[in-house]
């Protein structure tokens, strides 16, 4: 029976995956049947309204327009948005299968990588939420798929493919601005890898990957500068930095005592009376009182919090480094799933989904993260030991994932597990391939 199942997988892998992916999403739809809205969702729907009216005049600068553009294309219909996101999820399942098959040459391995990835509940439930996670995962995965499919790390690949990749990466930035580091990382990696080939052609191709994303970055920041006077992708950067500085915000100088004292008062209350996970949200608990007592607009307050936090980070690098390590750890060792548990249509379905996530999948997710770190640092050690050989896509994947973990830790504290989500299919691919290699090597040693 196992042999027959294996034959079917080899013969119809995409059809089986498609049926499985559709049935899983239909099950969630029947049991849940809701669009998940969170506080962040309102920012995206608001920007979608600006886009529907073809004007960004007086836009207040909360978000980048990647997800809002999708919402606008549906005329603001959130159910249609979710339907498109589930379609994108299915396409993402195909991409991770094809990427893995191309990399390993093994249909069976690629099939199980795709099955494992799409079976995790947080992946499916993000598709039912008005949040950026599904789109971010898709465009990041699409970029790696495109690099592998068209051999973009090779020096002789046509320039047009690097231009296409730059378009993908530009939209990735518009969905989640933190990912502006990805095109820069790709460009530097390509430049170093092919430096000895033809420096002029190598430089042109390297630049072509990051030029459009950087122009897109500049254009969107300029829109915000015109509307709110801040050259930034989102004015939320200020409050993100304040979250990083939360543990040592009491060290702010006297010139900022009004903001400092209100902030610290709320921090101490949260620490003493609310769940531990709320500590990172101190800035939001203090938000309303800060607006009232300072007389600043929301945008001005965010900017001020950012300025104070930058000063604290510069004055207390040791405390900042400690907080960065905490955020980096949370990236790997905390989990979250965004759903509204009260919206399940059946109490037994609710218990089954919650039980599966709380008692099985979240622990498996952490295990996968741990294995990724083990295999990644082993590969990096061997890479350095061999003086930069092989300089391949797996090294790029490790560099992008670890850089992302560090980048988010540098600028935000709180919901760090959400930042690890877009890398999930790539992490699963890397772990499964390395576990399979380890198993095969062990079998060979046993037989010999």
C-alpha positions in Angstrom: 0.0 0.0 0.0 2.8 2.4 0.9 4.5 1.5 -2.4 1.3 2.3 -4.3 0.9 5.6 -2.5 4.5 6.4 -3.4 3.8 5.6 -7.0 0.8 8.0 -7.0 2.8 10.7 -5.5 5.5 10.4 -8.1 2.9 10.3 -10.9 0.4 13.0 -9.7 2.2 15.2 -7.1 0.7 18.5 -8.0 -2.8 17.1 -8.3 -2.6 15.4 -4.9 -1.2 18.6 -3.3 -3.9 20.7 -4.9 -6.7 18.5 -3.7 -5.2 18.3 -0.2 -4.7 22.1 -0.1 -8.2 22.8 -1.2 -9.8 20.3 1.2 -7.9 21.7 4.1 -9.0 25.3 3.3 -12.6 24.1 2.8 -12.5 22.5 6.2 -11.3 25.7 7.8 -13.9 27.7 5.9 -16.8 25.4 7.0 -15.6 25.3 10.6 -14.5 29.0 10.9 -16.3 30.9 8.1 -15.0 34.3 9.2 -12.6 37.1 8.1 -10.2 37.7 11.0 -9.8 41.4 11.8 -7.1 42.7 14.1 -6.2 46.3 15.1 -3.7 46.4 12.2 -6.4 45.4 9.7 -8.1 48.9 10.0 -4.9 50.6 8.7 -4.9 48.4 5.6 -8.6 48.9 4.8 -8.2 52.7 5.4 -5.3 52.9 2.9 -7.4 50.8 0.5 -10.0 53.5 0.5 -7.4 56.1 -0.6 -6.3 53.8 -3.4 -9.9 53.2 -4.5 -10.2 57.0 -4.9 -6.9 57.1 -6.8 -5.5 59.7 -4.4 -2.9 59.6 -1.6 -3.4 63.2 -0.7 -3.4 63.7 3.1 -2.8 60.0 3.7 -1.6 59.7 7.3 1.3 57.3 6.8 0.4 54.2 8.8 1.2 51.5 6.2 2.7 50.6 2.9 0.3 49.9 0.0 1.0 46.2 -0.8 -2.0 44.6 0.9 -4.2 47.7 0.6 -3.8 47.4 -3.2 -5.1 43.9 -3.1 -8.1 45.0 -1.0 -8.7 47.9 -3.4 -8.7 45.5 -6.4 -11.7 43.7 -4.8 -13.5 47.0 -4.3 -12.9 46.7 -0.5 -14.7 43.4 -0.3 -12.8 41.5 2.5 -14.4 38.2 1.7 -13.1 38.5 -1.8 -9.7 39.5 -0.4 -9.6 36.3 1.7 -10.6 34.2 -1.3 -7.7 35.6 -3.3 -5.4 35.0 -0.3 -6.4 31.4 -0.2 -5.7 31.1 -3.9 -2.3 32.7 -3.2 -1.7 30.2 -0.5 -2.4 27.3 -2.9 0.0 28.9 -5.4 2.6 29.2 -2.7 2.2 25.5 -2.0 3.0 24.8 -5.6 6.0 27.2 -5.5 7.6 25.4 -2.5 7.0 22.0 -4.2 8.6 23.2 -7.4 11.4 25.0 -5.7 12.2 21.9 -3.6 11.9 19.5 -6.6 14.3 21.7 -8.7 16.8 21.9 -5.8 16.8 18.3 -4.7 15.7 16.5 -7.9 13.4 14.4 -5.6 9.6 14.5 -6.2 8.9 12.6 -3.0 11.0 15.0 -0.8 9.5 18.0 -2.5 6.0 16.6 -2.0 6.4 16.1 1.7 8.0 19.5 2.2 4.8 21.1 0.6 2.5 18.9 2.7 4.3 19.8 5.9 4.3 23.5 5.1 0.6 23.8 4.2 -0.5 21.5 7.1 0.4 24.0 9.7 -2.7 25.8 10.9 -1.2 29.2 11.3 -0.4 29.3 7.6 -4.0 28.6 6.6 -5.5 31.0 9.2 -3.3 33.9 8.1 -5.0 33.5 4.7 -8.3 34.2 6.5 -6.9 37.4 8.1 -6.6 40.9 6.8 -2.9 41.1 7.6 0.3 41.1 5.4 1.7 37.7 6.4 0.3 35.6 3.5 1.4 38.1 0.8 4.8 38.5 2.5 5.4 34.8 2.5 4.3 34.5 -1.1 6.5 37.2 -2.5 9.6 36.1 -0.5 9.0 32.5 -1.6 8.4 33.6 -5.2 11.8 35.5 -5.2 13.6 32.3 -4.2 11.7 30.2 -6.6 12.5 32.6 -9.4 16.2 32.7 -8.5 16.4 28.9 -8.6 14.2 28.4 -11.6 16.1 30.8 -13.9 19.6 30.3 -12.3 20.0 33.9 -11.2 23.1 33.2 -9.2 24.9 32.1 -12.3 26.9 34.9 -14.1 25.6 34.1 -17.6 21.8 34.6 -16.9 20.1 37.2 -19.0 19.6 40.7 -17.5 15.8 40.6 -18.0 15.5 38.0 -15.2 17.1 40.3 -12.7 14.7 43.0 -13.7 11.8 40.7 -13.1 13.2 39.7 -9.7 13.5 43.4 -8.9 9.8 43.9 -9.6 9.0 41.0 -7.2 11.2 42.4 -4.5 9.7 45.9 -5.0 6.2 44.5 -4.2 7.6 42.6 -1.3 8.8 45.9 0.2 5.4 47.4 -0.5 3.8 44.6 1.5 6.2 44.5 4.4 8.7 47.4 4.5 11.2 45.6 6.7 12.0 43.4 3.7 13.8 46.1 1.9 16.9 44.4 3.2 16.2 41.4 0.9 17.1 43.0 -2.5 20.1 44.5 -0.9 21.1 41.1 0.5 20.5 39.4 -2.9 22.6 42.1 -4.7 25.6 41.9 -2.4 25.5 38.1 -2.4 25.5 38.0 -6.2 28.2 40.6 -6.4 30.5 38.7 -4.1 29.8 35.3 -5.7 30.5 36.5 -9.2 33.1 39.2 -8.5 35.8 37.4 -10.6 33.7 36.8 -13.6 33.1 40.1 -15.4 33.0 43.0 -12.9 31.1 45.3 -15.2 28.3 42.8 -16.1 28.2 41.5 -12.5 27.8 45.0 -11.1 25.0 45.9 -13.6 23.1 42.7 -12.7 23.7 43.2 -9.0 22.5 46.8 -9.2 19.4 45.9 -11.3 18.2 43.6 -8.5 18.1 46.4 -5.9 17.6 49.6 -7.9 13.8 49.4 -8.4 13.1 48.3 -4.8 15.2 51.2 -3.6 13.5 53.6 -5.9 10.1 52.2 -4.7 11.3 52.8 -1.1 12.3 56.3 -1.9 9.0 57.1 -3.7 6.8 55.8 -0.8 8.9 57.6 1.8 8.6 60.7 -0.2 4.8 60.4 -0.3 4.8 60.2 3.5 7.2 63.1 3.8 4.8 65.2 1.7 1.8 64.2 3.8 3.1 64.0 7.3 6.6 65.6 7.1 8.4 62.4 7.9 10.6 60.5 5.3 9.7 57.0 6.4 7.9 53.9 5.2 5.6 54.1 8.2 5.4 56.4 11.1 5.0 53.3 13.3 8.8 53.0 13.2 8.9 55.4 16.2 6.7 53.3 18.4 8.5 50.1 17.3 11.8 51.6 18.5 10.0 52.6 21.8 9.0 49.0 22.2 12.6 48.0 21.9 13.6 50.6 24.5 10.7 49.7 26.8 12.9 48.0 29.5 15.2 51.0 29.9 12.8 53.8 29.0 13.1 55.1 32.6 16.7 56.2 31.7 15.4 58.9 29.3 16.8 62.4 30.1 14.9 65.0 32.1 14.1 67.0 29.0 11.7 64.2 28.1 10.4 63.7 31.6 6.7 64.1 30.7 6.7 61.4 28.1 9.2 59.3 30.1 7.1 59.3 33.3 3.8 58.5 31.6 5.5 55.7 29.6 7.2 54.2 32.7 3.9 54.4 34.7 2.1 52.3 32.1 5.1 50.0 31.8 5.1 49.3 35.5 1.3 48.8 35.6 1.5 46.3 32.7 4.4 44.4 34.2 2.6 44.0 37.6 -1.0 43.4 36.4 -1.1 42.0 32.9 0.1 38.9 31.2 3.8 38.9 30.3 3.1 39.0 26.6 1.6 42.5 27.0 4.8 44.0 28.3 6.0 44.7 24.8 2.8 46.6 24.1 3.5 49.2 26.8 3.8 52.0 24.3 0.3 51.3 23.1 -1.1 51.3 26.6 0.5 54.7 27.2 -0.6 56.0 23.8 -3.8 57.7 24.7 -2.5 59.5 27.8 0.6 60.6 25.9 -1.6 62.1 23.2 -3.7 63.9 25.8 -0.9 65.2 28.1 1.6 66.2 25.4 -0.9 67.7 22.9 1.0 66.1 20.0 -0.7 64.6 17.0 -0.3 60.8 16.7 2.3 61.2 14.0 4.2 63.7 16.1 4.1 61.5 19.1 5.4 58.5 17.2 8.3 60.6 15.8 9.1 61.9 19.3 9.1 58.4 20.8 11.4 57.3 18.0 13.8 60.2 18.7 13.9 59.5 22.4 14.4 55.8 21.8 17.3 56.4 19.4 18.9 58.5 22.1 18.4 55.7 24.7 19.8 53.1 22.3 22.9 55.2 21.6 23.4 55.9 25.3 22.8 52.4 26.5 24.2 50.0 23.9 24.5 47.2 26.5 20.8 47.3 27.4 19.9 47.6 23.7 22.0 44.5 22.9 20.3 42.6 25.7 16.9 43.5 24.3 17.9 42.6 20.7 19.0 39.1 22.0 15.5 38.7 23.6 13.7 39.6 20.4 16.0 37.4 18.4 15.2 34.5 20.7 11.5 35.2 20.5 11.7 35.0 16.7 12.6 31.3 17.0 11.1 30.2 20.3 7.7 31.8 20.5 4.6 30.9 18.4 1.3 32.6 17.7 -1.7 31.9 15.6 -4.1 34.7 14.7 -7.7 33.6 14.8 -10.9 34.5 16.6 -11.6 31.3 18.6 -15.2 32.4 19.3 -16.0 32.4 15.5 -15.8 28.7 15.1 -19.2 27.3 14.0 -18.9 24.2 16.2 -17.6 23.8 19.7 -16.0 20.4 18.9 -14.3 21.9 15.8 -13.0 24.7 18.0 -11.6 22.3 20.6 -10.0 20.2 17.8 -8.3 23.1 16.1 -7.1 24.7 19.4 -5.9 21.4 20.7 -4.0 20.6 17.5 -2.3 23.9 17.5 -1.6 24.2 21.3 -0.5 20.7 22.0 1.1 19.6 18.7 1.9 22.1 16.0 3.3 24.9 18.0 5.9 22.5 19.6 6.7 21.1 16.1 7.1 24.6 14.9 9.7 25.4 17.6 11.4 22.0 16.9 11.7 22.9 13.2 13.2 26.3 14.1 15.7 24.7 16.4 16.7 22.2 13.7 17.1 25.1 11.2 19.5 26.8 13.5 21.5 23.7 14.1 21.8 22.9 10.4 22.3 26.5 9.4 25.2 27.1 11.8 26.7 23.7 10.8 26.6 24.7 7.1 28.0 28.2 7.8 30.9 26.6 9.8 31.7 24.3 6.9 31.3 27.2 4.5 33.8 29.3 6.4 36.1 26.3 6.9 36.2 25.7 3.2 36.9 29.4 2.5 33.6 30.2 0.9 32.7 27.0 -0.9 30.1 26.2 -2.0 28.7 29.7 -2.6 25.2 28.5 -3.4 21.5 29.2 -2.9 21.4 27.4 0.5 24.0 29.8 1.9 21.9 32.7 0.5 18.8 31.2 2.2 20.6 31.0 5.5 21.9 34.5 5.2 18.4 36.0 4.3 16.6 34.1 7.2 19.2 34.9 9.8 19.5 38.5 8.7 15.7 38.8 8.9 15.7 37.5 12.4 18.4 40.0 13.4 16.8 42.9 11.5 13.4 42.5 13.2 15.2 42.2 16.6 17.0 45.5 16.0 13.9 47.5 15.4 10.9 45.9 17.1 10.0 44.0 20.2 6.6 42.2 20.5 4.9 39.7 18.1 8.3 38.5 17.0 6.9 35.1 16.1 4.9 36.8 13.4 8.1 38.0 11.8 9.4 34.4 11.5 6.3 33.3 9.6 7.1 34.5 6.1 10.3 32.4 6.1 8.4 29.2 7.2 8.3 27.3 3.8 12.0 28.0 3.2 12.9 26.9 6.8 10.8 23.7 6.3 12.6 23.0 3.0 16.0 23.5 4.6 15.3 21.3 7.6 13.7 18.4 5.6 16.5 18.3 3.1 19.1 18.3 5.9 17.3 15.6 7.9 16.9 13.5 4.8 20.6 13.9 4.0 21.5 13.0 7.6 19.3 9.9 7.4 20.7 8.8 4.1 24.3 9.2 5.3 23.6 7.2 8.4 22.0 4.4 6.3 25.1 4.3 4.1 27.4 4.1 7.1 25.3 1.3 8.6 25.3 -0.7 5.4 29.1 -0.3 5.0 
